Amino acid sequence: MKELVELIARGLVEQPEAVSVREVQREQVTVYEISVSPSDVGKIVGKGGRLIKAFRTLLSTAAISDGRRVSIEIV
């Protein structure tokens, strides 16, 4: 799952080498913390937060088949 998050994040930004993803286990949720270049934060979030919302929906849908709950945070 971490690889999927990394692949999508790198495809959205202008500086893919600056993308790093950290997987953090919290209670019953797996959180993927995405770190990008400051100039690329807007590209991950998207206009009005549309991209990050779609990203979260896609990831949640993929995790349902594993019976897990996931979340994405931009750090």
mmCIF file of the N, C-alpha and C atoms, coordinates in Angstrom:
data_MODEL
# 
_entry.id   MODEL 
# 
loop_
_atom_site.group_PDB 
_atom_site.id 
_atom_site.type_symbol 
_atom_site.label_atom_id 
_atom_site.label_alt_id 
_atom_site.label_comp_id 
_atom_site.label_asym_id 
_atom_site.label_entity_id 
_atom_site.label_seq_id 
_atom_site.pdbx_PDB_ins_code 
_atom_site.Cartn_x 
_atom_site.Cartn_y 
_atom_site.Cartn_z 
_atom_site.occupancy 
_atom_site.B_iso_or_equiv 
_atom_site.pdbx_formal_charge 
_atom_site.auth_seq_id 
_atom_site.auth_comp_id 
_atom_site.auth_asym_id 
_atom_site.auth_atom_id 
_atom_site.pdbx_PDB_model_num 
ATOM 1   N N  . MET A 1 1  ? 0.828   -1.194 0.000   1.00 0.00 ? 1  MET A N  1 
ATOM 2   C CA . MET A 1 1  ? 0.000   0.000  0.000   1.00 0.00 ? 1  MET A CA 1 
ATOM 3   C C  . MET A 1 1  ? 0.874   1.259  0.000   1.00 0.00 ? 1  MET A C  1 
ATOM 4   N N  . LYS A 1 2  ? 1.981   1.220  0.749   1.00 0.00 ? 2  LYS A N  1 
ATOM 5   C CA . LYS A 1 2  ? 2.890   2.357  0.801   1.00 0.00 ? 2  LYS A CA 1 
ATOM 6   C C  . LYS A 1 2  ? 3.434   2.677  -0.594  1.00 0.00 ? 2  LYS A C  1 
ATOM 7   N N  . GLU A 1 3  ? 3.702   1.631  -1.366  1.00 0.00 ? 3  GLU A N  1 
ATOM 8   C CA . GLU A 1 3  ? 4.226   1.823  -2.714  1.00 0.00 ? 3  GLU A CA 1 
ATOM 9   C C  . GLU A 1 3  ? 3.200   2.535  -3.608  1.00 0.00 ? 3  GLU A C  1 
ATOM 10  N N  . LEU A 1 4  ? 1.927   2.202  -3.433  1.00 0.00 ? 4  LEU A N  1 
ATOM 11  C CA . LEU A 1 4  ? 0.855   2.846  -4.187  1.00 0.00 ? 4  LEU A CA 1 
ATOM 12  C C  . LEU A 1 4  ? 0.785   4.337  -3.858  1.00 0.00 ? 4  LEU A C  1 
ATOM 13  N N  . VAL A 1 5  ? 0.857   4.666  -2.581  1.00 0.00 ? 5  VAL A N  1 
ATOM 14  C CA . VAL A 1 5  ? 0.818   6.063  -2.140  1.00 0.00 ? 5  VAL A CA 1 
ATOM 15  C C  . VAL A 1 5  ? 1.999   6.822  -2.742  1.00 0.00 ? 5  VAL A C  1 
ATOM 16  N N  . GLU A 1 6  ? 3.180   6.213  -2.678  1.00 0.00 ? 6  GLU A N  1 
ATOM 17  C CA . GLU A 1 6  ? 4.376   6.843  -3.224  1.00 0.00 ? 6  GLU A CA 1 
ATOM 18  C C  . GLU A 1 6  ? 4.266   7.055  -4.737  1.00 0.00 ? 6  GLU A C  1 
ATOM 19  N N  . LEU A 1 7  ? 3.777   6.066  -5.438  1.00 0.00 ? 7  LEU A N  1 
ATOM 20  C CA . LEU A 1 7  ? 3.636   6.143  -6.887  1.00 0.00 ? 7  LEU A CA 1 
ATOM 21  C C  . LEU A 1 7  ? 2.695   7.279  -7.296  1.00 0.00 ? 7  LEU A C  1 
ATOM 22  N N  . ILE A 1 8  ? 1.564   7.372  -6.645  1.00 0.00 ? 8  ILE A N  1 
ATOM 23  C CA . ILE A 1 8  ? 0.594   8.414  -6.970  1.00 0.00 ? 8  ILE A CA 1 
ATOM 24  C C  . ILE A 1 8  ? 1.153   9.796  -6.616  1.00 0.00 ? 8  ILE A C  1 
ATOM 25  N N  . ALA A 1 9  ? 1.754   9.921  -5.446  1.00 0.00 ? 9  ALA A N  1 
ATOM 26  C CA . ALA A 1 9  ? 2.298   11.209 -5.019  1.00 0.00 ? 9  ALA A CA 1 
ATOM 27  C C  . ALA A 1 9  ? 3.398   11.684 -5.965  1.00 0.00 ? 9  ALA A C  1 
ATOM 28  N N  . ARG A 1 10 ? 4.279   10.791 -6.369  1.00 0.00 ? 10 ARG A N  1 
ATOM 29  C CA . ARG A 1 10 ? 5.359   11.170 -7.288  1.00 0.00 ? 10 ARG A CA 1 
ATOM 30  C C  . ARG A 1 10 ? 4.818   11.584 -8.652  1.00 0.00 ? 10 ARG A C  1 
ATOM 31  N N  . GLY A 1 11 ? 3.706   11.025 -9.059  1.00 0.00 ? 11 GLY A N  1 
ATOM 32  C CA . GLY A 1 11 ? 3.104   11.380 -10.337 1.00 0.00 ? 11 GLY A CA 1 
ATOM 33  C C  . GLY A 1 11 ? 2.426   12.739 -10.332 1.00 0.00 ? 11 GLY A C  1 
ATOM 34  N N  . LEU A 1 12 ? 2.112   13.259 -9.157  1.00 0.00 ? 12 LEU A N  1 
ATOM 35  C CA . LEU A 1 12 ? 1.403   14.530 -9.058  1.00 0.00 ? 12 LEU A CA 1 
ATOM 36  C C  . LEU A 1 12 ? 2.316   15.747 -8.937  1.00 0.00 ? 12 LEU A C  1 
ATOM 37  N N  . VAL A 1 13 ? 3.550   15.547 -8.527  1.00 0.00 ? 13 VAL A N  1 
ATOM 38  C CA . VAL A 1 13 ? 4.431   16.678 -8.212  1.00 0.00 ? 13 VAL A CA 1 
ATOM 39  C C  . VAL A 1 13 ? 5.462   16.943 -9.304  1.00 0.00 ? 13 VAL A C  1 
ATOM 40  N N  . GLU A 1 14 ? 6.090   18.118 -9.223  1.00 0.00 ? 14 GLU A N  1 
ATOM 41  C CA . GLU A 1 14 ? 7.140   18.467 -10.174 1.00 0.00 ? 14 GLU A CA 1 
ATOM 42  C C  . GLU A 1 14 ? 8.512   17.980 -9.721  1.00 0.00 ? 14 GLU A C  1 
ATOM 43  N N  . GLN A 1 15 ? 8.676   17.738 -8.434  1.00 0.00 ? 15 GLN A N  1 
ATOM 44  C CA . GLN A 1 15 ? 9.949   17.256 -7.889  1.00 0.00 ? 15 GLN A CA 1 
ATOM 45  C C  . GLN A 1 15 ? 9.740   15.893 -7.223  1.00 0.00 ? 15 GLN A C  1 
ATOM 46  N N  . PRO A 1 16 ? 9.604   14.832 -8.027  1.00 0.00 ? 16 PRO A N  1 
ATOM 47  C CA . PRO A 1 16 ? 9.312   13.512 -7.458  1.00 0.00 ? 16 PRO A CA 1 
ATOM 48  C C  . PRO A 1 16 ? 10.409  12.967 -6.545  1.00 0.00 ? 16 PRO A C  1 
ATOM 49  N N  . GLU A 1 17 ? 11.641  13.445 -6.721  1.00 0.00 ? 17 GLU A N  1 
ATOM 50  C CA . GLU A 1 17 ? 12.730  12.968 -5.864  1.00 0.00 ? 17 GLU A CA 1 
ATOM 51  C C  . GLU A 1 17 ? 12.592  13.472 -4.429  1.00 0.00 ? 17 GLU A C  1 
ATOM 52  N N  . ALA A 1 18 ? 11.795  14.514 -4.220  1.00 0.00 ? 18 ALA A N  1 
ATOM 53  C CA . ALA A 1 18 ? 11.594  15.085 -2.887  1.00 0.00 ? 18 ALA A CA 1 
ATOM 54  C C  . ALA A 1 18 ? 10.461  14.406 -2.126  1.00 0.00 ? 18 ALA A C  1 
ATOM 55  N N  . VAL A 1 19 ? 9.758   13.484 -2.749  1.00 0.00 ? 19 VAL A N  1 
ATOM 56  C CA . VAL A 1 19 ? 8.622   12.806 -2.106  1.00 0.00 ? 19 VAL A CA 1 
ATOM 57  C C  . VAL A 1 19 ? 9.126   11.690 -1.194  1.00 0.00 ? 19 VAL A C  1 
ATOM 58  N N  . SER A 1 20 ? 8.602   11.682 0.023   1.00 0.00 ? 20 SER A N  1 
ATOM 59  C CA . SER A 1 20 ? 8.870   10.561 0.916   1.00 0.00 ? 20 SER A CA 1 
ATOM 60  C C  . SER A 1 20 ? 7.575   10.218 1.636   1.00 0.00 ? 20 SER A C  1 
ATOM 61  N N  . VAL A 1 21 ? 7.374   8.931  1.847   1.00 0.00 ? 21 VAL A N  1 
ATOM 62  C CA . VAL A 1 21 ? 6.154   8.448  2.496   1.00 0.00 ? 21 VAL A CA 1 
ATOM 63  C C  . VAL A 1 21 ? 6.546   7.626  3.709   1.00 0.00 ? 21 VAL A C  1 
ATOM 64  N N  . ARG A 1 22 ? 5.915   7.924  4.825   1.00 0.00 ? 22 ARG A N  1 
ATOM 65  C CA . ARG A 1 22 ? 6.170   7.185  6.056   1.00 0.00 ? 22 ARG A CA 1 
ATOM 66  C C  . ARG A 1 22 ? 4.867   6.538  6.513   1.00 0.00 ? 22 ARG A C  1 
ATOM 67  N N  . GLU A 1 23 ? 4.937   5.277  6.870   1.00 0.00 ? 23 GLU A N  1 
ATOM 68  C CA . GLU A 1 23 ? 3.760   4.529  7.321   1.00 0.00 ? 23 GLU A CA 1 
ATOM 69  C C  . GLU A 1 23 ? 3.770   4.487  8.845   1.00 0.00 ? 23 GLU A C  1 
ATOM 70  N N  . VAL A 1 24 ? 2.699   5.006  9.446   1.00 0.00 ? 24 VAL A N  1 
ATOM 71  C CA . VAL A 1 24 ? 2.595   5.070  10.904  1.00 0.00 ? 24 VAL A CA 1 
ATOM 72  C C  . VAL A 1 24 ? 1.349   4.323  11.338  1.00 0.00 ? 24 VAL A C  1 
ATOM 73  N N  . GLN A 1 25 ? 1.498   3.425  12.287  1.00 0.00 ? 25 GLN A N  1 
ATOM 74  C CA . GLN A 1 25 ? 0.379   2.645  12.807  1.00 0.00 ? 25 GLN A CA 1 
ATOM 75  C C  . GLN A 1 25 ? -0.186  3.355  14.033  1.00 0.00 ? 25 GLN A C  1 
ATOM 76  N N  . ARG A 1 26 ? -1.452  3.754  13.992  1.00 0.00 ? 26 ARG A N  1 
ATOM 77  C CA . ARG A 1 26 ? -2.133  4.398  15.126  1.00 0.00 ? 26 ARG A CA 1 
ATOM 78  C C  . ARG A 1 26 ? -3.397  3.614  15.428  1.00 0.00 ? 26 ARG A C  1 
ATOM 79  N N  . GLU A 1 27 ? -3.567  3.233  16.659  1.00 0.00 ? 27 GLU A N  1 
ATOM 80  C CA . GLU A 1 27 ? -4.723  2.465  17.117  1.00 0.00 ? 27 GLU A CA 1 
ATOM 81  C C  . GLU A 1 27 ? -5.221  1.509  16.041  1.00 0.00 ? 27 GLU A C  1 
ATOM 82  N N  . GLN A 1 28 ? -6.321  1.844  15.351  1.00 0.00 ? 28 GLN A N  1 
ATOM 83  C CA . GLN A 1 28 ? -6.870  0.936  14.336  1.00 0.00 ? 28 GLN A CA 1 
ATOM 84  C C  . GLN A 1 28 ? -6.752  1.507  12.927  1.00 0.00 ? 28 GLN A C  1 
ATOM 85  N N  . VAL A 1 29 ? -5.889  2.519  12.759  1.00 0.00 ? 29 VAL A N  1 
ATOM 86  C CA . VAL A 1 29 ? -5.746  3.187  11.471  1.00 0.00 ? 29 VAL A CA 1 
ATOM 87  C C  . VAL A 1 29 ? -4.276  3.228  11.067  1.00 0.00 ? 29 VAL A C  1 
ATOM 88  N N  . THR A 1 30 ? -4.013  2.958  9.809   1.00 0.00 ? 30 THR A N  1 
ATOM 89  C CA . THR A 1 30 ? -2.682  3.136  9.261   1.00 0.00 ? 30 THR A CA 1 
ATOM 90  C C  . THR A 1 30 ? -2.647  4.499  8.595   1.00 0.00 ? 30 THR A C  1 
ATOM 91  N N  . VAL A 1 31 ? -1.699  5.342  9.021   1.00 0.00 ? 31 VAL A N  1 
ATOM 92  C CA . VAL A 1 31 ? -1.587  6.700  8.482   1.00 0.00 ? 31 VAL A CA 1 
ATOM 93  C C  . VAL A 1 31 ? -0.353  6.761  7.591   1.00 0.00 ? 31 VAL A C  1 
ATOM 94  N N  . TYR A 1 32 ? -0.541  7.297  6.385   1.00 0.00 ? 32 TYR A N  1 
ATOM 95  C CA . TYR A 1 32 ? 0.564   7.508  5.473   1.00 0.00 ? 32 TYR A CA 1 
ATOM 96  C C  . TYR A 1 32 ? 0.884   8.992  5.481   1.00 0.00 ? 32 TYR A C  1 
ATOM 97  N N  . GLU A 1 33 ? 2.066   9.340  5.995   1.00 0.00 ? 33 GLU A N  1 
ATOM 98  C CA . GLU A 1 33 ? 2.503   10.719 6.064   1.00 0.00 ? 33 GLU A CA 1 
ATOM 99  C C  . GLU A 1 33 ? 3.342   11.016 4.826   1.00 0.00 ? 33 GLU A C  1 
ATOM 100 N N  . ILE A 1 34 ? 2.870   11.939 4.003   1.00 0.00 ? 34 ILE A N  1 
ATOM 101 C CA . ILE A 1 34 ? 3.545   12.286 2.764   1.00 0.00 ? 34 ILE A CA 1 
ATOM 102 C C  . ILE A 1 34 ? 4.281   13.602 2.959   1.00 0.00 ? 34 ILE A C  1 
ATOM 103 N N  . SER A 1 35 ? 5.557   13.577 2.634   1.00 0.00 ? 35 SER A N  1 
ATOM 104 C CA . SER A 1 35 ? 6.376   14.775 2.691   1.00 0.00 ? 35 SER A CA 1 
ATOM 105 C C  . SER A 1 35 ? 6.798   15.120 1.272   1.00 0.00 ? 35 SER A C  1 
ATOM 106 N N  . VAL A 1 36 ? 6.539   16.367 0.869   1.00 0.00 ? 36 VAL A N  1 
ATOM 107 C CA . VAL A 1 36 ? 6.893   16.838 -0.480  1.00 0.00 ? 36 VAL A CA 1 
ATOM 108 C C  . VAL A 1 36 ? 7.592   18.187 -0.364  1.00 0.00 ? 36 VAL A C  1 
ATOM 109 N N  . SER A 1 37 ? 8.141   18.638 -1.461  1.00 0.00 ? 37 SER A N  1 
ATOM 110 C CA . SER A 1 37 ? 8.760   19.956 -1.529  1.00 0.00 ? 37 SER A CA 1 
ATOM 111 C C  . SER A 1 37 ? 7.685   21.006 -1.227  1.00 0.00 ? 37 SER A C  1 
ATOM 112 N N  . PRO A 1 38 ? 8.045   22.081 -0.525  1.00 0.00 ? 38 PRO A N  1 
ATOM 113 C CA . PRO A 1 38 ? 7.053   23.121 -0.212  1.00 0.00 ? 38 PRO A CA 1 
ATOM 114 C C  . PRO A 1 38 ? 6.345   23.671 -1.445  1.00 0.00 ? 38 PRO A C  1 
ATOM 115 N N  . SER A 1 39 ? 7.025   23.713 -2.566  1.00 0.00 ? 39 SER A N  1 
ATOM 116 C CA . SER A 1 39 ? 6.396   24.237 -3.783  1.00 0.00 ? 39 SER A CA 1 
ATOM 117 C C  . SER A 1 39 ? 5.394   23.252 -4.391  1.00 0.00 ? 39 SER A C  1 
ATOM 118 N N  . ASP A 1 40 ? 5.431   21.988 -3.960  1.00 0.00 ? 40 ASP A N  1 
ATOM 119 C CA . ASP A 1 40 ? 4.535   20.964 -4.509  1.00 0.00 ? 40 ASP A CA 1 
ATOM 120 C C  . ASP A 1 40 ? 3.328   20.640 -3.627  1.00 0.00 ? 40 ASP A C  1 
ATOM 121 N N  . VAL A 1 41 ? 3.239   21.258 -2.467  1.00 0.00 ? 41 VAL A N  1 
ATOM 122 C CA . VAL A 1 41 ? 2.128   20.958 -1.559  1.00 0.00 ? 41 VAL A CA 1 
ATOM 123 C C  . VAL A 1 41 ? 0.788   21.220 -2.234  1.00 0.00 ? 41 VAL A C  1 
ATOM 124 N N  . GLY A 1 42 ? 0.679   22.319 -2.949  1.00 0.00 ? 42 GLY A N  1 
ATOM 125 C CA . GLY A 1 42 ? -0.566  22.657 -3.639  1.00 0.00 ? 42 GLY A CA 1 
ATOM 126 C C  . GLY A 1 42 ? -0.944  21.649 -4.703  1.00 0.00 ? 42 GLY A C  1 
ATOM 127 N N  . LYS A 1 43 ? 0.045   21.016 -5.304  1.00 0.00 ? 43 LYS A N  1 
ATOM 128 C CA . LYS A 1 43 ? -0.224  20.009 -6.342  1.00 0.00 ? 43 LYS A CA 1 
ATOM 129 C C  . LYS A 1 43 ? -0.800  18.730 -5.729  1.00 0.00 ? 43 LYS A C  1 
ATOM 130 N N  . ILE A 1 44 ? -0.417  18.419 -4.514  1.00 0.00 ? 44 ILE A N  1 
ATOM 131 C CA . ILE A 1 44 ? -0.961  17.241 -3.824  1.00 0.00 ? 44 ILE A CA 1 
ATOM 132 C C  . ILE A 1 44 ? -2.369  17.537 -3.314  1.00 0.00 ? 44 ILE A C  1 
ATOM 133 N N  . VAL A 1 45 ? -2.572  18.733 -2.779  1.00 0.00 ? 45 VAL A N  1 
ATOM 134 C CA . VAL A 1 45 ? -3.864  19.106 -2.206  1.00 0.00 ? 45 VAL A CA 1 
ATOM 135 C C  . VAL A 1 45 ? -4.882  19.376 -3.305  1.00 0.00 ? 45 VAL A C  1 
ATOM 136 N N  . GLY A 1 46 ? -4.474  20.094 -4.338  1.00 0.00 ? 46 GLY A N  1 
ATOM 137 C CA . GLY A 1 46 ? -5.387  20.413 -5.435  1.00 0.00 ? 46 GLY A CA 1 
ATOM 138 C C  . GLY A 1 46 ? -6.300  21.586 -5.111  1.00 0.00 ? 46 GLY A C  1 
ATOM 139 N N  . LYS A 1 47 ? -6.965  22.060 -6.112  1.00 0.00 ? 47 LYS A N  1 
ATOM 140 C CA . LYS A 1 47 ? -7.859  23.212 -5.957  1.00 0.00 ? 47 LYS A CA 1 
ATOM 141 C C  . LYS A 1 47 ? -9.044  22.829 -5.071  1.00 0.00 ? 47 LYS A C  1 
ATOM 142 N N  . GLY A 1 48 ? -9.175  23.542 -3.980  1.00 0.00 ? 48 GLY A N  1 
ATOM 143 C CA . GLY A 1 48 ? -10.268 23.273 -3.058  1.00 0.00 ? 48 GLY A CA 1 
ATOM 144 C C  . GLY A 1 48 ? -10.137 21.933 -2.338  1.00 0.00 ? 48 GLY A C  1 
ATOM 145 N N  . GLY A 1 49 ? -8.953  21.333 -2.382  1.00 0.00 ? 49 GLY A N  1 
ATOM 146 C CA . GLY A 1 49 ? -8.734  20.048 -1.711  1.00 0.00 ? 49 GLY A CA 1 
ATOM 147 C C  . GLY A 1 49 ? -9.256  18.846 -2.474  1.00 0.00 ? 49 GLY A C  1 
ATOM 148 N N  . ARG A 1 50 ? -9.584  19.048 -3.743  1.00 0.00 ? 50 ARG A N  1 
ATOM 149 C CA . ARG A 1 50 ? -10.179 17.966 -4.533  1.00 0.00 ? 50 ARG A CA 1 
ATOM 150 C C  . ARG A 1 50 ? -9.230  16.790 -4.744  1.00 0.00 ? 50 ARG A C  1 
ATOM 151 N N  . LEU A 1 51 ? -7.971  17.071 -5.043  1.00 0.00 ? 51 LEU A N  1 
ATOM 152 C CA . LEU A 1 51 ? -7.022  15.974 -5.306  1.00 0.00 ? 51 LEU A CA 1 
ATOM 153 C C  . LEU A 1 51 ? -6.776  15.125 -4.073  1.00 0.00 ? 51 LEU A C  1 
ATOM 154 N N  . ILE A 1 52 ? -6.539  15.768 -2.926  1.00 0.00 ? 52 ILE A N  1 
ATOM 155 C CA . ILE A 1 52 ? -6.263  14.993 -1.711  1.00 0.00 ? 52 ILE A CA 1 
ATOM 156 C C  . ILE A 1 52 ? -7.496  14.190 -1.301  1.00 0.00 ? 52 ILE A C  1 
ATOM 157 N N  . LYS A 1 53 ? -8.675  14.739 -1.536  1.00 0.00 ? 53 LYS A N  1 
ATOM 158 C CA . LYS A 1 53 ? -9.913  14.003 -1.223  1.00 0.00 ? 53 LYS A CA 1 
ATOM 159 C C  . LYS A 1 53 ? -10.029 12.761 -2.112  1.00 0.00 ? 53 LYS A C  1 
ATOM 160 N N  . ALA A 1 54 ? -9.742  12.931 -3.410  1.00 0.00 ? 54 ALA A N  1 
ATOM 161 C CA . ALA A 1 54 ? -9.783  11.795 -4.329  1.00 0.00 ? 54 ALA A CA 1 
ATOM 162 C C  . ALA A 1 54 ? -8.713  10.769 -3.967  1.00 0.00 ? 54 ALA A C  1 
ATOM 163 N N  . PHE A 1 55 ? -7.538  11.248 -3.579  1.00 0.00 ? 55 PHE A N  1 
ATOM 164 C CA . PHE A 1 55 ? -6.429  10.382 -3.167  1.00 0.00 ? 55 PHE A CA 1 
ATOM 165 C C  . PHE A 1 55 ? -6.849  9.548  -1.951  1.00 0.00 ? 55 PHE A C  1 
ATOM 166 N N  . ARG A 1 56 ? -7.460  10.202 -0.984  1.00 0.00 ? 56 ARG A N  1 
ATOM 167 C CA . ARG A 1 56 ? -7.924  9.494  0.226   1.00 0.00 ? 56 ARG A CA 1 
ATOM 168 C C  . ARG A 1 56 ? -9.010  8.468  -0.096  1.00 0.00 ? 56 ARG A C  1 
ATOM 169 N N  . THR A 1 57 ? -9.920  8.833  -0.988  1.00 0.00 ? 57 THR A N  1 
ATOM 170 C CA . THR A 1 57 ? -10.986 7.913  -1.387  1.00 0.00 ? 57 THR A CA 1 
ATOM 171 C C  . THR A 1 57 ? -10.412 6.685  -2.072  1.00 0.00 ? 57 THR A C  1 
ATOM 172 N N  . LEU A 1 58 ? -9.486  6.899  -2.985  1.00 0.00 ? 58 LEU A N  1 
ATOM 173 C CA . LEU A 1 58 ? -8.841  5.797  -3.691  1.00 0.00 ? 58 LEU A CA 1 
ATOM 174 C C  . LEU A 1 58 ? -8.122  4.868  -2.725  1.00 0.00 ? 58 LEU A C  1 
ATOM 175 N N  . LEU A 1 59 ? -7.374  5.447  -1.806  1.00 0.00 ? 59 LEU A N  1 
ATOM 176 C CA . LEU A 1 59 ? -6.624  4.644  -0.841  1.00 0.00 ? 59 LEU A CA 1 
ATOM 177 C C  . LEU A 1 59 ? -7.561  3.890  0.098   1.00 0.00 ? 59 LEU A C  1 
ATOM 178 N N  . SER A 1 60 ? -8.621  4.531  0.543   1.00 0.00 ? 60 SER A N  1 
ATOM 179 C CA . SER A 1 60 ? -9.584  3.867  1.434   1.00 0.00 ? 60 SER A CA 1 
ATOM 180 C C  . SER A 1 60 ? -10.258 2.697  0.732   1.00 0.00 ? 60 SER A C  1 
ATOM 181 N N  . THR A 1 61 ? -10.586 2.879  -0.537  1.00 0.00 ? 61 THR A N  1 
ATOM 182 C CA . THR A 1 61 ? -11.216 1.820  -1.316  1.00 0.00 ? 61 THR A CA 1 
ATOM 183 C C  . THR A 1 61 ? -10.268 0.636  -1.475  1.00 0.00 ? 61 THR A C  1 
ATOM 184 N N  . ALA A 1 62 ? -9.004  0.916  -1.723  1.00 0.00 ? 62 ALA A N  1 
ATOM 185 C CA . ALA A 1 62 ? -8.013  -0.156 -1.857  1.00 0.00 ? 62 ALA A CA 1 
ATOM 186 C C  . ALA A 1 62 ? -7.814  -0.889 -0.532  1.00 0.00 ? 62 ALA A C  1 
ATOM 187 N N  . ALA A 1 63 ? -7.917  -0.178 0.575   1.00 0.00 ? 63 ALA A N  1 
ATOM 188 C CA . ALA A 1 63 ? -7.693  -0.786 1.885   1.00 0.00 ? 63 ALA A CA 1 
ATOM 189 C C  . ALA A 1 63 ? -8.877  -1.624 2.355   1.00 0.00 ? 63 ALA A C  1 
ATOM 190 N N  . ILE A 1 64 ? -10.060 -1.329 1.869   1.00 0.00 ? 64 ILE A N  1 
ATOM 191 C CA . ILE A 1 64 ? -11.256 -2.074 2.290   1.00 0.00 ? 64 ILE A CA 1 
ATOM 192 C C  . ILE A 1 64 ? -11.101 -3.564 1.995   1.00 0.00 ? 64 ILE A C  1 
ATOM 193 N N  . SER A 1 65 ? -10.494 -3.876 0.859   1.00 0.00 ? 65 SER A N  1 
ATOM 194 C CA . SER A 1 65 ? -10.331 -5.287 0.496   1.00 0.00 ? 65 SER A CA 1 
ATOM 195 C C  . SER A 1 65 ? -9.439  -6.018 1.486   1.00 0.00 ? 65 SER A C  1 
ATOM 196 N N  . ASP A 1 66 ? -8.562  -5.279 2.175   1.00 0.00 ? 66 ASP A N  1 
ATOM 197 C CA . ASP A 1 66 ? -7.705  -5.879 3.204   1.00 0.00 ? 66 ASP A CA 1 
ATOM 198 C C  . ASP A 1 66 ? -8.332  -5.803 4.590   1.00 0.00 ? 66 ASP A C  1 
ATOM 199 N N  . GLY A 1 67 ? -9.486  -5.146 4.698   1.00 0.00 ? 67 GLY A N  1 
ATOM 200 C CA . GLY A 1 67 ? -10.155 -4.997 5.986   1.00 0.00 ? 67 GLY A CA 1 
ATOM 201 C C  . GLY A 1 67 ? -9.442  -4.009 6.893   1.00 0.00 ? 67 GLY A C  1 
ATOM 202 N N  . ARG A 1 68 ? -8.783  -3.013 6.300   1.00 0.00 ? 68 ARG A N  1 
ATOM 203 C CA . ARG A 1 68 ? -8.040  -2.032 7.087   1.00 0.00 ? 68 ARG A CA 1 
ATOM 204 C C  . ARG A 1 68 ? -8.629  -0.649 6.899   1.00 0.00 ? 68 ARG A C  1 
ATOM 205 N N  . ARG A 1 69 ? -8.266  0.259  7.827   1.00 0.00 ? 69 ARG A N  1 
ATOM 206 C CA . ARG A 1 69 ? -8.615  1.677  7.703   1.00 0.00 ? 69 ARG A CA 1 
ATOM 207 C C  . ARG A 1 69 ? -7.324  2.434  7.498   1.00 0.00 ? 69 ARG A C  1 
ATOM 208 N N  . VAL A 1 70 ? -7.348  3.372  6.563   1.00 0.00 ? 70 VAL A N  1 
ATOM 209 C CA . VAL A 1 70 ? -6.143  4.146  6.261   1.00 0.00 ? 70 VAL A CA 1 
ATOM 210 C C  . VAL A 1 70 ? -6.478  5.630  6.172   1.00 0.00 ? 70 VAL A C  1 
ATOM 211 N N  . SER A 1 71 ? -5.452  6.444  6.298   1.00 0.00 ? 71 SER A N  1 
ATOM 212 C CA . SER A 1 71 ? -5.584  7.887  6.195   1.00 0.00 ? 71 SER A CA 1 
ATOM 213 C C  . SER A 1 71 ? -4.303  8.441  5.586   1.00 0.00 ? 71 SER A C  1 
ATOM 214 N N  . ILE A 1 72 ? -4.400  9.637  5.020   1.00 0.00 ? 72 ILE A N  1 
ATOM 215 C CA . ILE A 1 72 ? -3.241  10.323 4.442   1.00 0.00 ? 72 ILE A CA 1 
ATOM 216 C C  . ILE A 1 72 ? -3.099  11.674 5.117   1.00 0.00 ? 72 ILE A C  1 
ATOM 217 N N  . GLU A 1 73 ? -1.863  12.020 5.459   1.00 0.00 ? 73 GLU A N  1 
ATOM 218 C CA . GLU A 1 73 ? -1.563  13.334 6.005   1.00 0.00 ? 73 GLU A CA 1 
ATOM 219 C C  . GLU A 1 73 ? -0.415  13.929 5.224   1.00 0.00 ? 73 GLU A C  1 
ATOM 220 N N  . ILE A 1 74 ? -0.474  15.221 4.967   1.00 0.00 ? 74 ILE A N  1 
ATOM 221 C CA . ILE A 1 74 ? 0.624   15.931 4.315   1.00 0.00 ? 74 ILE A CA 1 
ATOM 222 C C  . ILE A 1 74 ? 1.430   16.609 5.422   1.00 0.00 ? 74 ILE A C  1 
ATOM 223 N N  . VAL A 1 75 ? 2.717   16.308 5.474   1.00 0.00 ? 75 VAL A N  1 
ATOM 224 C CA . VAL A 1 75 ? 3.582   16.926 6.502   1.00 0.00 ? 75 VAL A CA 1 
ATOM 225 C C  . VAL A 1 75 ? 4.645   17.791 5.863   1.00 0.00 ? 75 VAL A C  1 
# 
